[in-house]
């Protein structure tokens, strides 16, 4: 899955999205902090490929994007909106293919601007990036080729505090960065950073009114942070493979960025530091039980803005959650199955 799959809905309830065979399932709290519902299939009976991108706007509506098989040897992208965790999602709607027709070209990424319009990004057959955006009055605009070349899979899309959309992509010798210059505009390639990046490790987060930060692992297995216009900063050794999950939160009155990553020993490691102050340093603290090999990690905040962490195993369906205790520091409650 691409993007945060643990989300807080408009009604304060948490929900999780998971892939299961040819379907996307959702589980949600029956009430804030309460018991969880059984998994429900999202978007009708459409059969999907095992890929899912998730984005959420300021309205807290969830936007889901996946690939579906169409005719033999070809696929197309589909989109669904889930307005509230306890409601059914809209049926999957076809939104086309970056090259008009063909097989899957990459894992999509989706983010939502200040007007509630979803923007879908995906690698195209030429190795660059294509984008499709919703119109303000409904429907979708045309596919746009944003350029780039030799782009690796697993793009990182993010919406800045200003409400405009940005995109990061890994290439063999670094990172590419696109940004909308105004709301609704086509994102433009703004900057190229030469740095060693492990593909599949990007995660982006809005970190100030003027900046977004992309986290990635370099080829020395060091977790790094970069904000366009500056130089990348090294944070600490990566705890394990894959991207981190990241969330901004208040820790004892300080604006902090909390990171979580599954460790090589199959537990969850957490690290926090003052937002955009990477030189302050960070260190990992492991938590929870040993997890299945395919377990994913995601972070969110609940209706009281308390940090919540979740792990999910697609193969077993096992969902575990923990919340920050109501005490100083980053002490967590015991992990509990839901």
N, C-alpha and C positions, 0 to 999 in steps of 0.2 A: 504494500500500500504506500502511496505517496501523499504526505501531509499528515497532520494530526488527526487521529481517529477517535480520540477522546474529546468530546465537545460539551460545552454547557449551552443548553438551549435558551430560548427566549423566556421560558417559564422557570428558569433556574435549575431544571433537571439536567443531569448528566446523561449522555448517551455514548455508546461505542458502536463502531461500524466494523464489520469483519467480512472477509471473503469466505465463502463456503461452496466448493464445487463451482457451479455455473451461476451462482447467485451472490448478492450482497445482503447480509443480515444486519439488523440493528437491535440492540438491547438498550433499555432506558430505565432510569429510576422511576418508580411509580409516584414518588414525591421527592422533593429535595432531601437528600440524605437517607432516603427510605429504601425498601427492598427493590430489586430489579426485576423487570419483566423478562419473559422468555424471548428468545430470538425471533424476530419477524422478518420476512422477506421484503426487500425494498424494491419499488418500481415495477411491480407486476411480474408476469411470468417470463419475460424476456430472458433468454439464455445469454450469459456473458462469458468473456474470457476471464481468467483469474488475475485481474488487474483492477485497481481502484485508486482514483485520486479524489481527495476531499479538501474542500475549502469552505470557509465560513466568513460571512460579512458582519458588519457592525450590527445589523438587524438580527444576528445569530441564526439566520437560516443556513442550513447545510447544503452545499452544492456537491453532487457526486458525479463523477465522470468515469466511464469505463469503455472498453472495446467490446463489440459484439460480432459474432460471425454473420456474414451476409450471404454471399454466394461462395462456391467452392474456391478456396485459395484467397479470399478477400475478407476484409473486416471494415467496420465503421465505428466511429465514436458515438456514444450516447450520453445523455445528461439527464439528471433528475434533481429536483429540489425537495428538501425535507424541511417543512416549516416549523414543526414542533415535534419533540421526541415521541409524544404519545399519539401523534397522528400518522396516518399512512403517507408515504412519500408520493409525489407525482410519478406517473408512469414514465419509464425511460423513453426519451425522445431522441431520434437520430439527429446528429449534428454534422455528419459528413466525415470527410477524410482530408488530411492536409494536401494530398496529391490527387484528390478527386476519387480515385479508386486504388485498390491495392491491399496488401496485407498490413498487419500492425507495423508501425514504424518506431514505436517507443512507448515508454510509460508517460501518460499525460500528467500535467500539473495544472491546478486550478486555484485561482484566488479571486476575491470579490472586492470591487471598488466601493467608494463611499456612497454611490448611488444604488448599490445592491446588484450591480451587473457582474455576472461571472465572466472571467477571462480564462480561456483554456489554451495551454501551450503544449506542444508536442514536437518531437524531432520529426523531420520529414525525410523522404528517401534520399535527398541530396546531402544529408548530414547537417543541415542547418535547423532553424527553429521556425515553426509556423504558429500563428495565433488566431483564435476565433473569439469574438467578444459579443456579449448580448447587447442589444439596442436598448436605449432608455425607455422606449414605449413598447417593448416586447419583441420577440424574435431575435434572430442572430444576424450579425453582419457577415461580410465575406471572409474567407480565409486570407490571412496576410502572411507573406514570407518575410520574416524578420532578419534573414541573413544568418551569418555564422557558418562554421564549417567544422567537420569532424567532432561534432558535439556528442558527448557521452550521454547515456541514458540517466534518468532520475534528475530532472530539472527541479529547481527550487523557486517557486513563485511566491510573492509576498505583496501585501498592500501596505504602503507607508502610512504613517499617522496622518498625512495630508489627504489620504484617500486615493492616491494614484498608485498604479500597479507597477511592480518591478519584477525582474526575472534574473536569476543567476544560472549559469550552465558551466559545467566542467568540459574542458577540451584537453588534448594531449599535453599541452605546455602551460595550462593555467585556467583562468576563469574569465568568462564573458559576462557583462552586466548590461541589461536593457532597462530603460525607464520611460514611462509616459511623461511628456513635458507639460501636459495639461489633462484634466479629466476627460476620458473618452478618446483621447488621441492614441494613435498607434505607437506602441513602445519603440524606442530608438536605441540602437546599440551605442552605449555611452563610453564604455571603458573596457580595456583588456588588461588583465593582470597576469604577468608571467610568474607562476609559482607551481610547485609540484602538488598535484591534487589526486587523491584516490577517488576514482569514479564511484558514484553511488553513496557519497558521504555528505552531501550538501543539505543544510537546513537553514532557512532564512527567517528572520524575526525583525519586526519593527521595534527599534530600541530607543528612539527619541523623536521629537517632533520633526527633525530634519533628516534622520538617518535610518537605514535598515542595516542589519549585520548578517553576514552569511558565515556559518560555521562549517568547517570542513576538516577532514583528516589529510595530512600531507603524506608523502611517500616514506617518511620516517616514523609514521604512526603517531604523529603529534597532532592534537586538536588545535586548530587555528581559527581566528576570527578576523574578518575583513569588512571594512566599510569603504565603499567607493570614495576616491579622492585621497585616501590615505594608504598606509602600508599595512600588510597583514601582521597580526600579533599572535604569538604562540601562547597558548593557555596552559596546557598540561598534556601528558601522554594520553592518547585515546584509551578509554577503558576497554573497548572491544570493537568489533566490526560494525559497519553500517553507520547511518547518521545518528546524531544526538536528537533528542527531543528538547525543546527549549521553551521557557515561558518567563515573562516578566512578572515579578510579584513583590509585595512589600514584606520585608523581613526585618522586624523590630524597627520599623520606621524608615528603612532604607530601601530605595529602588534597586532591586537586585535582579539578575538574570540567573535562573536556575536551569541547569542542564541535567539530563538523565541519559544513561546509555547502558545497554546490556553488556556485561563484562565477559571476558574470555572464560571466566569460571561460572558463567550462566546465572549470575545474580544481577541486581540493578545497582548501579553506582550513581550517586548524586554529587554535584558540585555547584556552588553558588559564588557569585562575585558581584560587586557593585556594577550596575549596568554601564557599559561602554568604558569601564576602567580596568581593562585587561591587565595592566601592569600591577594591579593590586594582588593578583595571583588567585589561584583556586586549587582545590585538591579534592580528590574523590573520596566518598564514604560509601561503602557497600551496604546494601539493605536487602532484607527479604530472603526467601528460600531459593534453592537451585531451581531453575526454570527449564522447560523443554527447549530443545535446540532451536526451534523456530519462533520462540517467544518475542513479541514486539513490545516496545515501551512507549508510553505517551504521557504528557503532562497537560494539566488544565488548572483552572481555579473554579471553585464552586460558587454557590449563590452568596456566600459570605466572603468571597475572595480568598478563601483558604486554599492552599495548594493541594491538588489531588494528583496522584500518580496511579497508572494502571499498567498491567501487563496482560497480554493476550496471546494465547497459542492457537494459531489457525488449525493445527492438526487435531488438537484435543478440545478446543473451545473453552479452555480454562481461562477465566477472567479473575484477576486478583487486583484489589485496590487498597490504597492507603491514603490517609490524609495527614496533613501537618497537625501536630498537637497544639493546643491553645496554651503555649508556653514559649519563652524566649528561645531563639535558635531555630534549627531546622529539625527538631525531633519529630519523628513520624510515628503514627499509630501502627499497631501490628497489621500485617497484610492479611486481608480477608477475602475469601472467595465470594463471588456475587452471581 
